[in-house]
């Protein structure tokens, strides 16, 4: 028999945890190698002649030391028979609190404070008592992982739609942080839906290729040949649907509020392809407003913008009817610029200007002004949209040009969401992380 020095040691792991310090003892004629526990660092000497040698359950006492011999690691398990891997000694997860363990499978214990100060419970983790907390939707980092509410998808969670605790009533669904009625997810074509469970006045807009009647039926804001085009509409309060008057118009900055000022009106005289019954109306002196759409803030990633996507812009205009068909026309202009990260214009389109305005049709019909930005030289970061109008007759009140259905549509890609196959918004992976919930 040949023996090796007890000073030669190596570490072994059982069930993934550092368990024993081993010394190679020898190689007997029958081929087994013995591994002894050293009487240090929590390991014990034993009395092999005693009724209770003093070793942990499942271990054996030989030559005055407690032995753990992992049978599945190529060693004889010491039972004198075939190697069956059963004599492996104590391990975390066996339900027994072994030496070096604080717990093993016990249910959560007392209340405590986590490392980041949140309320938690003592839990048995890796056979040690640790203070842990589960993440809840509350705007805080409960589980101390440096992320907030990562387990919740505010984009589509009907219990936390757009904000923690904002539940959609009556079993309704959540889409892009907005609640929709339960009938919008029943698999049927109901009420004024343009396609099954989408479109219409109350359901979420339809994705690309969904059936549509109006641009507002579509996520892209673009209905082409009764089908929704792939794209994303990013202009806010485009027709005055969010209200506003004078110098206070949600989503817009009012540059000039002349005459009687900007007015949002309702009524049946809507522009073609527009579902709503609102429109902006100018007065007897120039009224001018603009909106800067930050495309990254709208959820697009730099990688998406660096592709220089086609962008469709435009708006419907009409004169204010005054009871005398063809008697006069009103003045207007529309100017749109794509701007880079430095704020410089990389592309520009205008339909008239304040000093050289266009004129509305004289027959009370709507005119669509539209332009497609394509093949421009560098990546956009902001779209600057300006419009303005005035009456030519000098009447006090809202008797100037009408504006309806303004649009900025980023084409060729869906609106940023937690299911668009892109890493955008505040995501840390594709459609996960940030507001889209934890990544797998």
C-alpha positions as CSV (number, residue, x, y, z in Angstrom):
1,X,0.0,0.0,0.0
2,X,1.3,3.5,-0.9
3,X,0.3,6.5,1.2
4,X,0.4,10.2,0.4
5,X,1.2,13.1,2.7
6,X,-1.6,14.5,4.8
7,X,-0.3,17.9,3.9
8,X,-1.7,17.6,0.4
9,X,-5.2,19.1,0.5
10,X,-7.9,20.0,-1.9
11,X,-11.4,21.4,-1.6
12,X,-14.5,19.5,-2.4
13,X,-18.0,20.7,-3.0
14,X,-21.3,19.0,-2.2
15,X,-24.5,20.4,-3.6
16,X,-22.6,23.5,-4.7
17,X,-21.4,24.6,-1.3
18,X,-17.8,24.4,0.1
19,X,-18.2,21.5,2.5
20,X,-15.0,19.8,3.5
21,X,-11.2,20.1,3.4
22,X,-9.9,16.8,2.2
23,X,-6.5,15.1,2.6
24,X,-5.6,12.3,0.3
25,X,-4.8,9.3,2.5
26,X,-4.0,6.4,0.4
27,X,-4.7,4.0,-2.4
28,X,-5.3,0.5,-1.2
29,X,-5.0,-2.6,-3.1
30,X,-8.8,-2.7,-3.6
31,X,-8.6,0.7,-5.3
32,X,-10.3,3.0,-2.7
33,X,-9.1,6.4,-1.7
34,X,-10.0,7.6,1.8
35,X,-10.8,11.3,2.4
36,X,-10.4,12.4,6.1
37,X,-12.0,15.4,7.7
38,X,-9.5,17.5,9.5
39,X,-10.2,18.5,13.1
40,X,-10.3,22.2,12.2
41,X,-12.6,24.7,10.6
42,X,-15.6,23.0,12.1
43,X,-14.6,19.4,11.5
44,X,-14.3,16.9,14.3
45,X,-12.3,14.0,15.6
46,X,-14.3,10.9,16.5
47,X,-14.2,7.7,18.5
48,X,-14.8,4.8,16.2
49,X,-15.2,2.4,19.1
50,X,-17.9,4.4,20.8
51,X,-21.7,3.8,20.4
52,X,-22.0,7.3,19.1
53,X,-18.6,8.2,17.4
54,X,-19.6,11.9,17.2
55,X,-19.8,12.3,13.4
56,X,-22.7,14.0,11.6
57,X,-25.5,11.8,10.5
58,X,-24.5,9.6,7.5
59,X,-20.8,10.0,8.0
60,X,-18.4,7.3,9.2
61,X,-15.6,7.4,11.7
62,X,-12.2,5.9,10.7
63,X,-8.8,6.3,12.2
64,X,-10.2,8.8,14.7
65,X,-11.6,11.2,12.1
66,X,-15.1,11.8,10.6
67,X,-15.1,10.9,6.9
68,X,-17.3,12.2,4.0
69,X,-16.7,10.3,0.8
70,X,-18.7,11.5,-2.2
71,X,-19.5,8.3,-4.1
72,X,-20.5,10.1,-7.2
73,X,-17.1,11.8,-7.5
74,X,-15.2,8.7,-8.4
75,X,-14.4,7.5,-4.8
76,X,-15.5,4.3,-3.1
77,X,-18.4,5.3,-0.8
78,X,-16.9,3.2,2.0
79,X,-19.8,0.8,2.5
80,X,-17.9,-2.2,1.3
81,X,-20.1,-2.8,-1.7
82,X,-20.7,-1.2,-5.1
83,X,-20.4,2.5,-5.3
84,X,-24.0,3.7,-5.1
85,X,-23.5,7.4,-4.3
86,X,-25.6,7.3,-1.1
87,X,-23.0,7.9,1.5
88,X,-22.3,11.5,0.7
89,X,-22.6,13.2,4.1
90,X,-24.6,16.2,5.0
91,X,-25.6,18.8,2.4
92,X,-27.6,22.0,2.3
93,X,-31.2,21.1,1.4
94,X,-31.3,17.7,3.2
95,X,-33.6,19.2,5.8
96,X,-31.1,18.8,8.6
97,X,-29.2,21.7,10.2
98,X,-25.7,20.4,9.9
99,X,-22.5,21.9,11.3
100,X,-21.8,25.2,9.6
101,X,-25.5,25.8,8.7
102,X,-27.9,28.2,10.3
103,X,-31.0,26.6,8.9
104,X,-32.1,24.1,6.3
105,X,-35.6,24.5,4.7
106,X,-37.3,26.4,7.6
107,X,-40.2,28.7,6.7
108,X,-39.7,32.5,6.8
109,X,-39.0,33.8,10.2
110,X,-39.1,37.2,12.0
111,X,-39.5,40.6,10.4
112,X,-36.3,42.5,9.7
113,X,-34.8,45.3,7.7
114,X,-33.0,44.5,4.5
115,X,-29.6,45.9,3.5
116,X,-31.3,48.8,1.7
117,X,-33.6,49.6,4.6
118,X,-36.8,48.1,3.3
119,X,-39.1,45.8,5.3
120,X,-38.4,42.1,4.9
121,X,-38.5,38.7,6.5
122,X,-35.8,36.3,7.7
123,X,-35.6,33.6,5.0
124,X,-33.5,30.5,4.9
125,X,-31.3,31.0,1.8
126,X,-28.3,28.7,1.1
127,X,-28.8,27.4,4.7
128,X,-28.1,30.8,6.1
129,X,-30.7,33.3,7.6
130,X,-30.9,36.3,5.3
131,X,-33.2,39.3,5.4
132,X,-35.0,39.4,2.1
133,X,-38.0,41.2,0.6
134,X,-40.2,40.6,-2.4
135,X,-40.6,43.4,-5.0
136,X,-44.0,45.1,-4.9
137,X,-45.3,47.7,-7.3
138,X,-44.8,50.9,-5.2
139,X,-42.1,52.9,-6.9
140,X,-39.4,51.6,-4.6
141,X,-36.6,49.0,-4.8
142,X,-37.9,46.5,-2.3
143,X,-35.5,43.6,-3.0
144,X,-32.3,45.7,-3.0
145,X,-31.3,44.8,-6.5
146,X,-30.9,48.3,-7.8
147,X,-34.1,48.2,-9.9
148,X,-37.6,49.5,-9.1
149,X,-40.8,47.6,-9.8
150,X,-38.9,45.4,-12.3
151,X,-41.4,42.5,-11.9
152,X,-44.3,44.6,-13.2
153,X,-45.2,45.5,-16.7
154,X,-46.9,48.9,-16.4
155,X,-47.3,48.9,-20.2
156,X,-49.8,46.0,-20.1
157,X,-50.6,45.1,-16.5
158,X,-54.4,45.6,-15.8
159,X,-53.7,45.7,-12.1
160,X,-51.0,48.4,-12.5
161,X,-51.8,50.1,-15.7
162,X,-49.5,53.0,-16.3
163,X,-48.9,53.4,-12.6
164,X,-48.7,51.2,-9.5
165,X,-52.1,50.4,-8.1
166,X,-54.0,51.8,-11.1
167,X,-56.4,48.9,-11.8
168,X,-58.5,48.7,-14.9
169,X,-62.2,48.5,-13.8
170,X,-64.5,45.7,-14.7
171,X,-61.9,43.3,-16.0
172,X,-60.7,45.7,-18.6
173,X,-57.3,45.4,-20.3
174,X,-54.3,47.6,-20.4
175,X,-52.5,48.7,-23.5
176,X,-49.7,51.2,-23.6
177,X,-50.5,52.2,-20.1
178,X,-54.1,53.0,-20.8
179,X,-57.2,51.0,-19.6
180,X,-59.7,49.7,-22.1
181,X,-63.1,48.1,-21.5
182,X,-63.4,44.4,-21.0
183,X,-65.2,44.0,-24.3
184,X,-62.0,45.0,-26.0
185,X,-60.6,41.6,-25.2
186,X,-63.5,39.3,-25.7
187,X,-62.5,38.0,-29.1
188,X,-65.5,39.5,-30.9
189,X,-66.1,42.4,-33.2
190,X,-68.2,44.7,-31.0
191,X,-69.8,48.2,-31.2
192,X,-67.6,50.5,-33.4
193,X,-64.4,48.4,-33.4
194,X,-62.7,48.4,-36.8
195,X,-61.3,45.0,-36.2
196,X,-61.7,42.3,-33.5
197,X,-60.9,43.9,-30.1
198,X,-59.2,47.0,-31.5
199,X,-59.9,50.3,-33.2
200,X,-63.1,52.3,-32.7
201,X,-63.7,55.0,-30.2
202,X,-63.0,53.1,-27.0
203,X,-60.6,50.1,-27.7
204,X,-56.9,50.2,-28.3
205,X,-55.8,51.0,-31.8
206,X,-55.1,48.2,-34.2
207,X,-51.6,47.0,-35.1
208,X,-50.2,46.9,-38.6
209,X,-52.5,45.1,-41.1
210,X,-55.5,45.5,-38.8
211,X,-58.7,46.6,-40.5
212,X,-59.4,50.3,-40.2
213,X,-61.7,53.1,-41.3
214,X,-59.8,56.1,-39.8
215,X,-56.2,56.8,-39.0
216,X,-57.1,56.8,-35.3
217,X,-58.1,53.1,-35.6
218,X,-54.4,52.4,-36.1
219,X,-51.3,52.3,-33.8
220,X,-49.5,54.1,-36.6
221,X,-52.2,56.7,-37.1
222,X,-52.1,55.7,-40.7
223,X,-55.0,53.8,-42.4
224,X,-54.1,52.9,-46.0
225,X,-56.5,51.0,-48.2
226,X,-58.6,50.0,-45.1
227,X,-55.5,48.4,-43.5
228,X,-53.3,49.9,-40.7
229,X,-49.8,50.7,-41.9
230,X,-46.8,49.8,-39.8
231,X,-45.7,52.8,-37.9
232,X,-46.1,54.9,-34.8
233,X,-47.9,58.2,-34.4
234,X,-46.0,60.5,-31.9
235,X,-47.7,63.9,-32.1
236,X,-49.7,64.6,-29.0
237,X,-53.1,66.3,-28.9
238,X,-53.0,66.5,-32.6
239,X,-56.6,67.7,-33.1
240,X,-57.3,69.3,-29.7
241,X,-58.8,66.0,-28.3
242,X,-57.0,66.8,-25.0
243,X,-58.5,70.3,-24.9
244,X,-56.8,73.6,-24.4
245,X,-57.4,77.2,-25.3
246,X,-55.5,80.4,-25.7
247,X,-51.9,80.0,-24.5
248,X,-52.6,76.8,-22.5
249,X,-52.8,73.8,-24.9
250,X,-51.6,70.4,-23.6
251,X,-48.6,69.1,-25.6
252,X,-48.1,72.4,-27.4
253,X,-46.1,75.6,-26.8
254,X,-48.0,78.6,-28.0
255,X,-45.7,81.1,-29.7
256,X,-48.3,83.7,-30.7
257,X,-51.8,84.0,-29.3
258,X,-53.1,86.8,-31.4
259,X,-56.6,88.2,-31.9
260,X,-59.0,86.2,-29.7
261,X,-56.4,83.4,-29.4
262,X,-56.4,79.7,-30.2
263,X,-59.7,77.9,-29.6
264,X,-60.5,74.1,-29.6
265,X,-63.9,73.5,-31.1
266,X,-66.2,70.5,-31.5
267,X,-68.7,69.7,-34.1
268,X,-69.5,67.3,-36.9
269,X,-67.3,69.0,-39.6
270,X,-64.3,66.7,-39.0
271,X,-61.5,66.2,-41.5
272,X,-61.5,63.0,-43.6
273,X,-59.9,60.0,-42.0
274,X,-60.3,61.6,-38.6
275,X,-62.6,60.0,-36.0
276,X,-62.6,62.8,-33.4
277,X,-64.8,65.8,-33.4
278,X,-62.3,68.4,-32.3
279,X,-60.2,70.9,-34.2
280,X,-58.0,73.9,-33.5
281,X,-59.3,77.3,-34.8
282,X,-57.2,80.5,-35.2
283,X,-58.5,84.0,-34.8
284,X,-58.3,87.4,-36.6
285,X,-54.6,87.8,-36.0
286,X,-51.9,85.2,-36.2
287,X,-52.0,82.3,-33.8
288,X,-49.0,80.1,-33.9
289,X,-48.0,77.0,-31.9
290,X,-45.3,74.3,-32.0
291,X,-44.5,70.9,-30.6
292,X,-41.1,69.3,-30.2
293,X,-41.3,65.6,-30.2
294,X,-38.2,64.0,-28.5
295,X,-38.1,60.6,-30.3
296,X,-36.0,58.9,-27.5
297,X,-38.5,60.2,-24.9
298,X,-41.2,58.6,-27.1
299,X,-39.5,55.3,-26.5
300,X,-37.3,54.8,-29.6
301,X,-33.8,53.6,-29.2
302,X,-30.8,55.3,-30.7
303,X,-30.3,52.2,-32.8
304,X,-33.8,52.6,-34.3
305,X,-33.3,56.3,-35.0
306,X,-29.9,55.6,-36.5
307,X,-31.7,53.6,-39.2
308,X,-33.1,57.0,-40.4
309,X,-36.7,55.7,-40.7
310,X,-39.2,57.3,-43.1
311,X,-41.3,59.8,-41.2
312,X,-44.7,61.0,-42.5
313,X,-45.9,64.4,-41.4
314,X,-48.9,66.5,-42.2
315,X,-52.2,68.1,-41.2
316,X,-55.7,68.9,-42.5
317,X,-56.7,72.5,-43.0
318,X,-59.9,74.3,-43.9
319,X,-61.4,77.8,-43.8
320,X,-63.9,78.7,-41.2
321,X,-67.4,78.6,-42.8
322,X,-69.0,82.1,-42.5
323,X,-72.3,81.5,-44.3
324,X,-71.1,82.9,-47.6
325,X,-69.7,80.1,-49.7
326,X,-66.6,81.1,-51.6
327,X,-66.6,84.6,-50.1
328,X,-63.1,84.4,-48.6
329,X,-60.3,82.2,-47.6
330,X,-58.1,82.0,-44.5
331,X,-54.4,82.0,-44.1
332,X,-52.2,79.2,-42.7
333,X,-48.7,77.7,-42.7
334,X,-47.1,74.4,-41.6
335,X,-43.4,73.9,-41.0
336,X,-41.7,70.7,-39.9
337,X,-38.0,70.0,-39.2
338,X,-36.1,66.9,-38.3
339,X,-33.3,67.9,-35.9
340,X,-30.2,66.0,-34.8
341,X,-28.8,65.7,-31.3
342,X,-27.3,69.2,-31.5
343,X,-30.6,70.7,-32.5
344,X,-29.6,71.4,-36.1
345,X,-32.1,70.7,-38.9
346,X,-31.2,67.7,-41.0
347,X,-34.4,68.0,-43.1
348,X,-37.2,70.6,-43.5
349,X,-40.6,70.8,-45.1
350,X,-42.9,73.8,-45.2
351,X,-46.2,74.7,-46.6
352,X,-46.2,78.4,-46.6
353,X,-44.8,80.7,-43.9
354,X,-46.0,83.5,-41.8
355,X,-44.7,86.0,-44.3
356,X,-45.9,84.0,-47.3
357,X,-48.9,82.0,-46.0
358,X,-50.9,79.5,-48.0
359,X,-54.7,79.9,-48.4
360,X,-57.4,77.5,-47.5
361,X,-59.8,76.2,-50.2
362,X,-62.7,78.6,-50.9
363,X,-65.3,75.9,-51.0
364,X,-65.3,74.9,-47.4
365,X,-63.6,71.6,-48.2
366,X,-60.7,70.1,-46.2
367,X,-57.2,70.0,-47.7
368,X,-54.5,67.6,-46.5
369,X,-51.0,68.9,-46.4
370,X,-48.6,66.0,-46.2
371,X,-44.9,65.2,-46.7
372,X,-42.7,62.1,-46.4
373,X,-39.2,62.5,-45.0
374,X,-37.0,59.8,-46.6
375,X,-33.3,59.4,-47.3
376,X,-32.3,62.4,-45.1
377,X,-28.6,62.7,-44.3
378,X,-28.3,62.0,-40.6
379,X,-30.2,60.4,-37.7
380,X,-33.0,62.5,-36.2
381,X,-33.5,63.0,-32.5
382,X,-36.4,65.6,-32.5
383,X,-39.2,66.5,-34.8
384,X,-40.2,70.2,-34.6
385,X,-43.8,70.7,-35.8
386,X,-45.1,74.3,-36.2
387,X,-48.5,75.5,-37.5
388,X,-50.2,78.8,-37.6
389,X,-53.3,80.5,-39.0
390,X,-55.5,83.6,-39.1
391,X,-58.7,85.0,-40.4
392,X,-58.6,87.5,-43.3
393,X,-61.8,89.3,-42.4
394,X,-60.9,90.6,-38.9
395,X,-63.9,89.1,-37.1
396,X,-63.5,88.9,-33.3
397,X,-63.6,85.3,-32.1
398,X,-62.6,81.9,-33.6
399,X,-63.1,82.6,-37.3
400,X,-59.7,81.8,-38.6
401,X,-58.3,78.7,-40.3
402,X,-59.1,75.2,-38.9
403,X,-56.5,72.6,-38.2
404,X,-57.3,68.9,-37.6
405,X,-55.4,65.6,-37.6
406,X,-51.8,66.7,-37.3
407,X,-49.5,63.8,-37.6
408,X,-45.9,62.7,-37.1
409,X,-45.7,59.0,-38.0
410,X,-42.5,57.1,-37.7
411,X,-42.9,54.4,-40.4
412,X,-41.6,50.9,-40.6
413,X,-41.6,50.1,-36.9
414,X,-44.3,49.6,-34.3
415,X,-44.7,52.0,-31.4
416,X,-42.2,51.2,-28.6
417,X,-43.7,48.6,-26.3
418,X,-42.9,45.6,-24.3
419,X,-43.6,43.3,-27.2
420,X,-42.1,45.0,-30.3
421,X,-39.0,42.9,-30.5
422,X,-36.7,45.9,-30.0
423,X,-34.6,47.0,-27.0
424,X,-36.0,50.5,-26.5
425,X,-37.8,52.6,-23.9
426,X,-36.0,52.0,-20.6
427,X,-35.5,48.3,-21.3
428,X,-32.3,46.5,-20.3
429,X,-32.9,43.7,-22.8
430,X,-35.2,43.1,-25.7
431,X,-38.8,43.6,-24.3
432,X,-37.6,43.2,-20.8
433,X,-36.2,45.2,-17.9
434,X,-37.3,48.7,-16.9
435,X,-41.0,49.1,-17.2
436,X,-41.3,45.8,-19.1
437,X,-40.6,43.6,-16.1
438,X,-37.5,41.6,-15.1
439,X,-35.5,39.9,-17.8
440,X,-35.4,36.1,-17.7
